[in-house]
Every structure is written in structure tokens, then in C-alpha cells.
Amino acid sequence: MAKGEVPVTTTRRLEMIDLTGQVQQLVEASGIEEGICFLYNPHTTAGLIINEGADPDVQRDILGGLGQIIPSDYPYQHGEGNSPAHLMTALTGSSVTVFITQGRLQLGTWQRIFFCEFDGPRNRNVWWKIVAG
């Protein structure tokens, strides 16, 4: 088993950062050929998703769509002013799991792993664990 943290620095309030290359490097460094890679985001205003990474318009559409679904002018009770970010995180989730086969992340042709920032800019961490099996 290998584990650690991936630092993530965001520069905008809403942003999607592709972590796939970094995570693949972790898999390779682990030496684990067959297993599972777990990624967990310990932040309440950011999410983790797997989605298309070939067309950057998909990322813009995801962020724009979430902005349409979750209004900024709703009378939120939470006093910090980041309630929309909490709701976006509730929709995207805080973790992803990816199989590892022959030392490679088993993602679909167009799939990438994204850290989704909803309350940036910030310095964040994603926790990871790679388990053989």
C-alpha cells in the first residue's frame, strides 16, 4: 500500500484542475501493477470527479451548469458567503476510485480525474491511497 497527499493550488473561484497525470505518476512510483487507487478530497467547498478531459468546453459547461443549478442569490443561512460552493461539492462528491491494471489507471478513452474548486483561490490537498489487489 502507498499513500500520501497531492497539493493543489487554485487560482480562480471556480476551476477544474486535471490531476490525471500526477495520479498516474503516483501509481507508477508505487510499483503496484494491479489494484485500486482511492482519491479523497478533505475540503467542503471543492469536489473530485471523473469526466471528459479532451474538450475544455466540457469543463466550462460543467462549471457553468453548476452555476445555473445553484443560484448565488438564494437566501442562504450560512454566514461565510460560500454556500453555493458547499452545494456544488455535495453534487460532485469528495472522492473517486479508479482501478489499476498493468500499472495504469483504468480510465475510459476521454476520461480524466478533476479537482473541482468552488471557493478559490486556495491551497488544497487531495489524499490518495493505492492498494494492491
N, CA, C and O atoms as a DFTB+ gen file, in Angstrom:
532 C
 N C O
     1  1       0.847      -1.183       0.000
     2  2       0.000       0.000       0.000
     3  2       0.891       1.245       0.000
     4  3       1.901       1.302       0.702
     5  1       0.505       2.219      -0.784
     6  2       1.177       3.510      -0.823
     7  2       0.131       4.578      -0.548
     8  3      -1.032       4.419      -0.917
     9  1       0.538       5.670       0.099
    10  2      -0.417       6.743       0.384
    11  2       0.306       8.068       0.527
    12  3       1.522       8.112       0.716
    13  1      -0.461       9.153       0.435
    14  2       0.123      10.478       0.572
    15  2      -0.873      11.561       0.241
    16  3      -2.086      11.349       0.278
    17  1      -0.342      12.731      -0.084
    18  2      -1.152      13.893      -0.426
    19  2      -0.639      14.512      -1.719
    20  3       0.564      14.536      -1.979
    21  1      -1.568      15.010      -2.520
    22  2      -1.230      15.781      -3.713
    23  2      -1.627      17.225      -3.425
    24  3      -2.807      17.495      -3.203
    25  1      -0.675      18.164      -3.422
    26  2      -1.045      19.562      -3.237
    27  2      -1.707      20.115      -4.496
    28  3      -1.298      19.810      -5.616
    29  1      -2.726      20.924      -4.290
    30  2      -3.441      21.548      -5.406
    31  2      -3.573      23.033      -5.093
    32  3      -4.100      23.412      -4.047
    33  1      -3.094      23.864      -6.000
    34  2      -3.220      25.313      -5.861
    35  2      -4.172      25.809      -6.923
    36  3      -3.951      25.599      -8.115
    37  1      -5.229      26.466      -6.493
    38  2      -6.203      27.007      -7.443
    39  2      -6.023      28.513      -7.550
    40  3      -5.531      29.164      -6.628
    41  1      -6.430      29.053      -8.691
    42  2      -6.219      30.481      -8.951
    43  2      -7.507      31.250      -9.206
    44  3      -7.490      32.476      -9.315
    45  1      -8.633      30.529      -9.302
    46  2      -9.918      31.178      -9.568
    47  2     -10.973      30.670      -8.587
    48  3     -10.781      29.643      -7.937
    49  1     -12.074      31.385      -8.487
    50  2     -13.165      30.951      -7.600
    51  2     -13.703      29.606      -8.048
    52  3     -13.857      28.700      -7.229
    53  1     -13.995      29.457      -9.343
    54  2     -14.459      28.196      -9.917
    55  2     -13.408      27.709     -10.898
    56  3     -13.002      28.439     -11.802
    57  1     -12.969      26.465     -10.713
    58  2     -11.887      25.963     -11.559
    59  2     -11.849      24.441     -11.502
    60  3     -12.136      23.841     -10.467
    61  1     -11.494      23.829     -12.618
    62  2     -11.278      22.386     -12.657
    63  2      -9.827      22.126     -13.032
    64  3      -9.339      22.634     -14.041
    65  1      -9.144      21.335     -12.219
    66  2      -7.738      21.039     -12.433
    67  2      -7.590      19.548     -12.698
    68  3      -8.040      18.719     -11.907
    69  1      -6.964      19.219     -13.804
    70  2      -6.756      17.831     -14.212
    71  2      -5.606      17.236     -13.391
    72  3      -4.464      17.687     -13.487
    73  1      -5.920      16.229     -12.593
    74  2      -4.929      15.562     -11.753
    75  2      -4.444      14.235     -12.333
    76  3      -3.612      13.564     -11.722
    77  1      -4.944      13.856     -13.487
    78  2      -4.702      12.514     -14.018
    79  2      -3.220      12.185     -14.151
    80  3      -2.792      11.112     -13.725
    81  1      -2.438      13.071     -14.726
    82  2      -1.013      12.822     -14.917
    83  2      -0.288      12.623     -13.595
    84  3       0.531      11.715     -13.458
    85  1      -0.592      13.476     -12.622
    86  2       0.036      13.344     -11.303
    87  2      -0.330      12.018     -10.651
    88  3       0.520      11.355     -10.057
    89  1      -1.601      11.635     -10.764
    90  2      -2.047      10.388     -10.136
    91  2      -1.404       9.197     -10.839
    92  3      -1.013       8.235     -10.177
    93  1      -1.288       9.241     -12.156
    94  2      -0.625       8.151     -12.877
    95  2       0.828       8.024     -12.432
    96  3       1.334       6.910     -12.295
    97  1       1.498       9.134     -12.208
    98  2       2.878       9.095     -11.721
    99  2       2.955       8.431     -10.341
   100  3       3.897       7.690     -10.059
   101  1       1.973       8.695      -9.494
   102  2       1.927       8.060      -8.174
   103  2       1.752       6.547      -8.310
   104  3       2.385       5.769      -7.597
   105  1       0.883       6.147      -9.236
   106  2       0.670       4.717      -9.475
   107  2       1.983       4.078      -9.921
   108  3       2.371       3.033      -9.399
   109  1       2.659       4.689     -10.868
   110  2       3.922       4.140     -11.363
   111  2       4.963       4.057     -10.251
   112  3       5.670       3.056     -10.134
   113  1       5.060       5.111      -9.432
   114  2       6.041       5.125      -8.335
   115  2       5.723       4.074      -7.274
   116  3       6.623       3.584      -6.592
   117  1       4.448       3.731      -7.138
   118  2       4.056       2.745      -6.128
   119  2       4.529       1.344      -6.491
   120  3       4.719       0.505      -5.611
   121  1       4.718       1.090      -7.772
   122  2       5.095      -0.240      -8.226
   123  2       3.947      -1.234      -8.221
   124  3       4.149      -2.413      -8.514
   125  1       2.764      -0.784      -7.897
   126  2       1.598      -1.662      -7.862
   127  2       1.046      -1.826      -9.277
   128  3       0.683      -0.847      -9.931
   129  1       0.988      -3.053      -9.732
   130  2       0.544      -3.361     -11.091
   131  2      -0.960      -3.591     -11.180
   132  3      -1.588      -3.243     -12.180
   133  1      -1.537      -4.178     -10.131
   134  2      -2.969      -4.487     -10.096
   135  2      -3.515      -4.014      -8.759
   136  3      -3.003      -4.398      -7.707
   137  1      -4.550      -3.183      -8.790
   138  2      -5.109      -2.703      -7.530
   139  2      -6.146      -1.619      -7.728
   140  3      -6.839      -1.553      -8.743
   141  1      -6.223      -0.774      -6.719
   142  2      -7.210       0.301      -6.715
   143  2      -6.543       1.573      -6.210
   144  3      -5.771       1.552      -5.251
   145  1      -6.855       2.678      -6.873
   146  2      -6.402       3.998      -6.449
   147  2      -7.600       4.755      -5.887
   148  3      -8.591       4.979      -6.582
   149  1      -7.494       5.143      -4.620
   150  2      -8.526       5.931      -3.964
   151  2      -8.036       7.364      -3.848
   152  3      -6.904       7.608      -3.430
   153  1      -8.891       8.315      -4.220
   154  2      -8.591       9.738      -4.052
   155  2      -9.692      10.355      -3.210
   156  3     -10.878      10.138      -3.459
   157  1      -9.285      11.129      -2.206
   158  2     -10.250      11.744      -1.303
   159  2      -9.891      13.209      -1.101
   160  3      -8.733      13.557      -0.873
   161  1     -10.899      14.048      -1.189
   162  2     -10.751      15.484      -1.008
   163  2     -11.328      15.868       0.351
   164  3     -12.537      15.748       0.548
   165  1     -10.503      16.327       1.297
   166  2     -10.996      16.641       2.640
   167  2     -11.552      18.056       2.791
   168  3     -11.603      18.581       3.903
   169  1     -11.962      18.671       1.704
   170  2     -12.443      20.058       1.744
   171  2     -13.940      20.116       1.444
   172  3     -14.426      19.389       0.579
   173  1     -14.660      20.964       2.144
   174  2     -16.115      21.022       1.999
   175  2     -16.589      21.948       0.881
   176  3     -17.787      22.023       0.607
   177  1     -15.660      22.656       0.231
   178  2     -16.055      23.555      -0.854
   179  2     -15.285      23.241      -2.145
   180  3     -15.029      24.125      -2.963
   181  1     -14.926      21.966      -2.306
   182  2     -14.260      21.508      -3.525
   183  2     -14.638      20.047      -3.734
   184  3     -14.932      19.334      -2.774
   185  1     -14.631      19.607      -4.980
   186  2     -15.037      18.245      -5.282
   187  2     -14.020      17.506      -6.123
   188  3     -13.031      18.080      -6.579
   189  1     -14.275      16.221      -6.321
   190  2     -13.490      15.374      -7.220
   191  2     -14.451      14.677      -8.170
   192  3     -15.473      14.139      -7.744
   193  1     -14.122      14.687      -9.456
   194  2     -14.954      13.989     -10.433
   195  2     -14.075      13.330     -11.493
   196  3     -12.903      13.668     -11.655
   197  1     -14.669      12.393     -12.200
   198  2     -14.077      11.844     -13.412
   199  2     -15.014      12.240     -14.546
   200  3     -16.214      11.969     -14.501
   201  1     -14.446      12.888     -15.566
   202  2     -15.257      13.306     -16.700
   203  2     -14.353      13.501     -17.904
   204  3     -13.152      13.240     -17.833
   205  1     -14.929      13.961     -19.012
   206  2     -14.161      14.141     -20.238
   207  2     -13.090      15.201     -20.061
   208  3     -13.333      16.256     -19.475
   209  1     -11.898      14.908     -20.573
   210  2     -10.804      15.856     -20.494
   211  2     -10.283      16.291     -21.849
   212  3      -9.371      17.116     -21.909
   213  1     -10.825      15.769     -22.936
   214  2     -10.313      16.094     -24.276
   215  2     -10.750      17.479     -24.734
   216  3      -9.976      18.184     -25.382
   217  1     -11.950      17.873     -24.417
   218  2     -12.504      19.150     -24.875
   219  2     -12.672      20.072     -23.670
   220  3     -13.505      19.796     -22.807
   221  1     -11.900      21.165     -23.589
   222  2     -12.015      22.071     -22.445
   223  2     -13.394      22.716     -22.303
   224  3     -13.728      23.231     -21.236
   225  1     -14.194      22.692     -23.367
   226  2     -15.551      23.222     -23.260
   227  2     -16.389      22.410     -22.272
   228  3     -17.315      22.943     -21.660
   229  1     -16.067      21.127     -22.115
   230  2     -16.809      20.301     -21.154
   231  2     -16.603      20.849     -19.746
   232  3     -17.557      20.933     -18.972
   233  1     -15.386      21.217     -19.409
   234  2     -15.118      21.779     -18.087
   235  2     -15.877      23.090     -17.890
   236  3     -16.476      23.322     -16.840
   237  1     -15.844      23.933     -18.905
   238  2     -16.582      25.204     -18.816
   239  2     -18.082      24.946     -18.672
   240  3     -18.762      25.634     -17.910
   241  1     -18.593      23.957     -19.402
   242  2     -20.016      23.628     -19.314
   243  2     -20.380      23.088     -17.932
   244  3     -21.434      23.428     -17.394
   245  1     -19.524      22.255     -17.356
   246  2     -19.799      21.725     -16.020
   247  2     -19.872      22.863     -15.011
   248  3     -20.822      22.946     -14.233
   249  1     -18.877      23.733     -15.021
   250  2     -18.877      24.841     -14.067
   251  2     -20.044      25.797     -14.328
   252  3     -20.691      26.261     -13.389
   253  1     -20.306      26.086     -15.590
   254  2     -21.426      26.964     -15.924
   255  2     -22.763      26.342     -15.562
   256  3     -23.651      27.027     -15.054
   257  1     -22.915      25.042     -15.820
   258  2     -24.154      24.347     -15.477
   259  2     -24.391      24.314     -13.978
   260  3     -25.514      24.519     -13.518
   261  1     -23.334      24.055     -13.214
   262  2     -23.483      24.079     -11.754
   263  2     -23.896      25.467     -11.273
   264  3     -24.689      25.604     -10.341
   265  1     -23.346      26.496     -11.924
   266  2     -23.731      27.867     -11.584
   267  2     -25.191      28.162     -11.877
   268  3     -25.813      28.968     -11.185
   269  1     -25.745      27.514     -12.902
   270  2     -27.166      27.678     -13.225
   271  2     -28.060      26.896     -12.267
   272  3     -29.137      27.360     -11.891
   273  1     -27.608      25.717     -11.878
   274  2     -28.392      24.865     -10.976
   275  2     -28.428      25.444      -9.563
   276  3     -29.446      25.366      -8.874
   277  1     -27.309      26.021      -9.143
   278  2     -27.170      26.505      -7.767
   279  2     -27.089      28.030      -7.795
   280  3     -26.038      28.581      -8.123
   281  1     -28.159      28.708      -7.463
   282  2     -28.187      30.164      -7.560
   283  2     -27.316      30.844      -6.495
   284  3     -27.246      30.391      -5.353
   285  1     -26.670      31.915      -6.884
   286  2     -25.868      32.670      -5.912
   287  2     -26.737      33.613      -5.086
   288  3     -26.311      34.088      -4.033
   289  1     -27.964      33.888      -5.563
   290  2     -28.823      34.849      -4.865
   291  2     -29.897      34.204      -3.986
   292  3     -30.802      34.892      -3.515
   293  1     -29.806      32.899      -3.763
   294  2     -30.717      32.228      -2.836
   295  2     -30.466      32.782      -1.427
   296  3     -29.328      33.127      -1.107
   297  1     -31.493      32.874      -0.582
   298  2     -31.273      33.412       0.777
   299  2     -30.616      32.380       1.710
   300  3     -31.259      31.859       2.621
   301  1     -29.350      32.099       1.474
   302  2     -28.610      31.124       2.270
   303  2     -28.489      31.591       3.722
   304  3     -28.408      32.790       3.991
   305  1     -28.478      30.650       4.638
   306  2     -28.342      30.942       6.062
   307  2     -26.881      30.918       6.523
   308  3     -26.520      31.609       7.475
   309  1     -26.046      30.127       5.854
   310  2     -24.627      30.004       6.200
   311  2     -23.953      31.358       6.016
   312  3     -24.034      31.950       4.939
   313  1     -23.296      31.849       7.051
   314  2     -22.812      33.221       7.073
   315  2     -21.510      33.514       6.359
   316  3     -21.147      34.684       6.237
   317  1     -20.790      32.517       5.882
   318  2     -19.480      32.774       5.272
   319  2     -19.567      33.254       3.824
   320  3     -18.573      33.719       3.266
   321  1     -20.738      33.145       3.219
   322  2     -20.888      33.597       1.843
   323  2     -20.463      32.581       0.790
   324  3     -20.387      32.916      -0.392
   325  1     -20.186      31.346       1.198
   326  2     -19.757      30.332       0.232
   327  2     -20.720      29.148       0.160
   328  3     -20.325      28.038      -0.197
   329  1     -21.971      29.391       0.497
   330  2     -22.958      28.308       0.444
   331  2     -23.075      27.667      -0.936
   332  3     -23.195      26.444      -1.009
   333  1     -23.047      28.425      -2.034
   334  2     -23.097      27.751      -3.335
   335  2     -21.965      26.729      -3.497
   336  3     -22.170      25.670      -4.091
   337  1     -20.789      27.033      -2.980
   338  2     -19.662      26.099      -3.079
   339  2     -19.957      24.810      -2.319
   340  3     -19.607      23.726      -2.786
   341  1     -20.590      24.911      -1.161
   342  2     -20.953      23.709      -0.394
   343  2     -21.944      22.847      -1.177
   344  3     -21.831      21.621      -1.185
   345  1     -22.907      23.479      -1.829
   346  2     -23.894      22.728      -2.617
   347  2     -23.251      22.079      -3.848
   348  3     -23.576      20.942      -4.190
   349  1     -22.345      22.793      -4.509
   350  2     -21.658      22.219      -5.666
   351  2     -20.843      20.994      -5.250
   352  3     -20.786      20.001      -5.974
   353  1     -20.217      21.075      -4.081
   354  2     -19.453      19.941      -3.569
   355  2     -20.374      18.769      -3.262
   356  3     -20.021      17.617      -3.515
   357  1     -21.545      19.056      -2.721
   358  2     -22.500      17.979      -2.430
   359  2     -22.910      17.256      -3.718
   360  3     -23.151      16.049      -3.697
   361  1     -22.989      17.977      -4.827
   362  2     -23.362      17.365      -6.103
   363  2     -22.212      16.585      -6.746
   364  3     -22.438      15.530      -7.338
   365  1     -21.000      17.088      -6.638
   366  2     -19.871      16.418      -7.289
   367  2     -19.291      15.292      -6.442
   368  3     -18.811      14.297      -6.985
   369  1     -19.327      15.433      -5.137
   370  2     -18.759      14.416      -4.263
   371  2     -17.324      14.724      -3.880
   372  3     -16.699      15.634      -4.425
   373  1     -16.818      13.956      -2.939
   374  2     -15.497      14.229      -2.385
   375  2     -14.473      13.131      -2.659
   376  3     -13.348      13.202      -2.165
   377  1     -14.847      12.122      -3.436
   378  2     -13.885      11.053      -3.686
   379  2     -14.138      10.388      -5.036
   380  3     -15.239      10.439      -5.586
   381  1     -13.071       9.758      -5.553
   382  2     -13.174       8.912      -6.739
   383  2     -12.309       7.681      -6.512
   384  3     -11.340       7.713      -5.753
   385  1     -12.674       6.608      -7.176
   386  2     -11.952       5.340      -7.108
   387  2     -11.685       4.884      -8.531
   388  3     -12.580       4.896      -9.376
   389  1     -10.436       4.476      -8.792
   390  2     -10.064       4.044     -10.136
   391  2      -9.301       2.727     -10.033
   392  3      -8.382       2.599      -9.224
   393  1      -9.681       1.757     -10.845
   394  2      -8.941       0.503     -10.917
   395  2      -7.564       0.743     -11.534
   396  3      -7.378       1.661     -12.332
   397  1      -6.610      -0.092     -11.154
   398  2      -5.271      -0.092     -11.743
   399  2      -5.061      -1.459     -12.384
   400  3      -5.239      -2.491     -11.738
   401  1      -4.684      -1.458     -13.654
   402  2      -4.389      -2.693     -14.381
   403  2      -3.080      -2.498     -15.138
   404  3      -2.912      -1.524     -15.872
   405  1      -2.161      -3.434     -14.951
   406  2      -0.845      -3.371     -15.591
   407  2      -0.160      -2.030     -15.338
   408  3       0.477      -1.463     -16.226
   409  1      -0.305      -1.532     -14.096
   410  2       0.360      -0.302     -13.694
   411  2      -0.226       0.973     -14.256
   412  3       0.402       2.029     -14.177
   413  1      -1.436       0.895     -14.832
   414  2      -2.069       2.065     -15.443
   415  2      -3.454       2.294     -14.841
   416  3      -4.176       1.346     -14.532
   417  1      -3.808       3.558     -14.682
   418  2      -5.171       3.894     -14.279
   419  2      -6.125       3.425     -15.364
   420  3      -5.883       3.663     -16.547
   421  1      -7.187       2.773     -14.983
   422  2      -8.159       2.266     -15.951
   423  2      -9.278       3.283     -16.136
   424  3     -10.353       3.175     -15.547
   425  1      -8.992       4.262     -16.963
   426  2      -9.958       5.299     -17.308
   427  2     -10.393       5.096     -18.750
   428  3      -9.651       4.548     -19.564
   429  1     -11.601       5.543     -19.055
   430  2     -12.075       5.488     -20.429
   431  2     -11.251       6.401     -21.320
   432  3     -10.482       7.230     -20.833
   433  1     -11.412       6.248     -22.605
   434  2     -10.616       6.977     -23.593
   435  2     -10.565       8.473     -23.322
   436  3      -9.503       9.086     -23.425
   437  1     -11.694       9.059     -22.980
   438  2     -11.755      10.515     -22.817
   439  2     -11.745      10.945     -21.354
   440  3     -11.738      12.141     -21.066
   441  1     -11.745       9.996     -20.435
   442  2     -11.875      10.332     -19.017
   443  2     -10.584      10.867     -18.410
   444  3      -9.482      10.426     -18.736
   445  1     -10.764      11.833     -17.516
   446  2      -9.685      12.420     -16.725
   447  2     -10.216      12.607     -15.304
   448  3     -11.426      12.632     -15.077
   449  1      -9.300      12.736     -14.364
   450  2      -9.651      12.978     -12.962
   451  2      -9.486      14.473     -12.703
   452  3      -8.421      15.041     -12.944
   453  1     -10.546      15.099     -12.210
   454  2     -10.515      16.544     -11.980
   455  2     -10.749      16.902     -10.514
   456  3     -11.628      16.345      -9.856
   457  1      -9.948      17.839     -10.021
   458  2     -10.217      18.523      -8.764
   459  2     -11.059      19.732      -9.137
   460  3     -10.674      20.518     -10.002
   461  1     -12.203      19.882      -8.490
   462  2     -13.132      20.974      -8.799
   463  2     -13.126      21.985      -7.655
   464  3     -13.586      21.694      -6.551
   465  1     -12.610      23.151      -7.932
   466  2     -12.581      24.233      -6.941
   467  2     -13.856      25.051      -7.075
   468  3     -14.221      25.475      -8.172
   469  1     -14.529      25.267      -5.957
   470  2     -15.759      26.058      -5.958
   471  2     -15.682      27.280      -5.039
   472  3     -16.649      28.035      -4.936
   473  1     -14.545      27.480      -4.372
   474  2     -14.410      28.576      -3.400
   475  2     -12.968      29.081      -3.374
   476  3     -12.397      29.308      -2.307
   477  1     -12.395      29.250      -4.550
   478  2     -10.991      29.633      -4.623
   479  2     -10.805      31.126      -4.714
   480  3     -11.747      31.913      -4.616
   481  1      -9.555      31.483      -4.906
   482  2      -8.367      30.634      -4.980
   483  2      -7.926      30.160      -3.592
   484  3      -8.090      30.849      -2.585
   485  1      -7.360      28.953      -3.590
   486  2      -6.920      28.347      -2.328
   487  2      -5.782      27.361      -2.568
   488  3      -5.516      26.940      -3.694
   489  1      -5.125      27.012      -1.469
   490  2      -4.181      25.894      -1.465
   491  2      -4.901      24.722      -0.825
   492  3      -5.402      24.822       0.295
   493  1      -4.947      23.608      -1.545
   494  2      -5.697      22.438      -1.106
   495  2      -4.795      21.209      -1.122
   496  3      -3.650      21.271      -1.570
   497  1      -5.320      20.105      -0.634
   498  2      -4.655      18.806      -0.725
   499  2      -5.685      17.754      -1.073
   500  3      -6.836      17.820      -0.640
   501  1      -5.255      16.782      -1.861
   502  2      -6.052      15.597      -2.131
   503  2      -5.285      14.418      -1.540
   504  3      -4.101      14.232      -1.821
   505  1      -5.961      13.637      -0.730
   506  2      -5.338      12.464      -0.126
   507  2      -5.505      11.296      -1.081
   508  3      -6.537      11.166      -1.739
   509  1      -4.486      10.445      -1.156
   510  2      -4.545       9.302      -2.046
   511  2      -4.020       8.059      -1.348
   512  3      -3.178       8.126      -0.452
   513  1      -4.546       6.918      -1.791
   514  2      -4.097       5.628      -1.306
   515  2      -4.185       4.647      -2.465
   516  3      -5.204       4.571      -3.151
   517  1      -3.115       3.900      -2.677
   518  2      -3.071       2.889      -3.729
   519  2      -2.901       1.542      -3.032
   520  3      -1.954       1.330      -2.274
   521  1      -3.844       0.636      -3.308
   522  2      -3.886      -0.656      -2.648
   523  2      -3.756      -1.750      -3.706
   524  3      -4.453      -1.734      -4.721
   525  1      -2.861      -2.692      -3.456
   526  2      -2.693      -3.822      -4.379
   527  2      -3.850      -4.798      -4.217
   528  3      -4.431      -4.931      -3.140
   529  1      -4.163      -5.469      -5.302
   530  2      -5.213      -6.479      -5.176
   531  2      -5.807      -6.876      -6.504
   532  3      -6.703      -7.719      -6.553
